[in-house]
Amino acid sequence: MAKDRPSIKDEETYEALRKDGASKQKAARIANAQASDDQDPSRKGGKAPPYEEWTKDELYERAQELDVEGRSDMDKSELIEALRNT
């Protein structure tokens, strides 16, 4: 029987994140990164500036990369919120 979600490497972490309200995709990314010896999801990420410092065009491009629905109708603050919830 096919699952309706991606392959999960750390089921316990996935379920905890879903219980806390994370999307299926976000929970899967974090759970799989945590299960990988090559990644350290608890370590602070890159040096990108906060979304508030991005231009609307930059935010739109990032939303396009992540396939955020309704992005073309969003203003800057809506794009920031959508990107943070993806």
C-alpha positions in Angstrom: 0.0 0.0 0.0 1.5 3.4 -1.0 2.1 6.0 1.6 0.8 9.5 1.2 4.1 11.0 2.4 7.8 10.8 1.6 10.2 8.2 3.0 11.0 9.1 6.6 14.3 8.1 8.2 13.5 9.2 11.8 9.8 8.4 12.3 9.8 9.6 16.0 11.1 13.0 15.1 8.7 13.3 12.1 5.7 12.5 14.3 6.8 14.9 17.0 7.2 17.7 14.5 3.8 17.0 12.9 2.2 17.0 16.3 3.8 20.5 16.9 2.2 21.7 13.7 5.0 21.4 11.1 3.9 20.6 7.5 4.5 17.1 6.2 7.3 18.4 4.0 9.0 20.4 6.7 8.8 17.6 9.2 10.2 15.1 6.6 13.1 17.4 5.8 14.1 17.9 9.4 13.6 14.2 10.4 15.7 13.0 7.5 18.4 15.6 8.1 18.5 14.6 11.8 18.9 11.0 10.8 21.8 11.7 8.4 25.3 11.6 9.7 26.3 14.2 7.0 23.9 16.9 8.3 23.4 18.8 11.6 20.0 20.5 11.6 20.4 21.9 15.1 23.4 24.0 14.0 22.7 27.5 12.8 22.4 27.7 9.0 24.0 29.9 6.4 24.7 33.6 6.4 21.6 34.7 4.5 20.0 37.9 5.8 16.6 37.8 7.3 13.7 37.8 4.9 12.8 41.4 6.0 16.0 42.6 4.3 15.2 40.8 1.0 13.5 42.6 -1.9 10.0 41.6 -2.9 11.4 40.2 -6.2 14.0 38.1 -4.2 11.2 36.8 -2.0 9.1 36.0 -5.0 11.9 34.1 -6.6 12.4 32.0 -3.5 8.7 31.3 -3.2 8.8 30.2 -6.8 11.7 27.8 -6.1 9.6 26.3 -3.2 6.4 26.3 -5.3 4.4 28.4 -2.9 0.8 28.6 -4.0 -0.7 32.0 -4.6 2.7 33.8 -4.5 1.8 36.1 -7.4 -1.0 37.7 -5.4 1.1 38.2 -2.2 2.7 41.4 -0.9 6.1 41.3 0.7 4.8 40.5 4.2 2.6 37.7 2.9 5.6 36.2 1.0 7.7 36.3 4.2 5.0 34.6 6.1 4.5 32.0 3.4 8.2 31.2 3.2 8.5 30.9 6.9 5.6 28.4 7.0 6.9 26.3 4.1 
